[in-house]
């Protein structure tokens, strides 16, 4: 999307006020902010120092882990679907060849 379609949102992440420039709708921005705040809050409980910086880094690592795991699962599912599609195609071609053989 071009610059004209982007909007500026004032949000609070981990207690810090920020301005985000994005083409996303307000509902999506709210969901993103809520998700990040939840992850930082969870990470903050796990840090011994209570440092927001440490919590933000830990939250980032946790979200990256989730993302990579989801991508790996999606790739595995895609490969299963591709393999099934290849088998169906192969079966159809086989059936077609057999059908042609019966015609002659």
Buried (B, 14 or more C-beta within 10 A) or exposed (E): EEEEEEEEBEBEBBEEEEEBEBEBEEEEBEEBBEEBBEBBEEBBEEBEEEEBEBBBBBBBEBBEEEEEEEEEEEEEEEEEEEEEEEEEEEEEEEEEEEEEEEEE
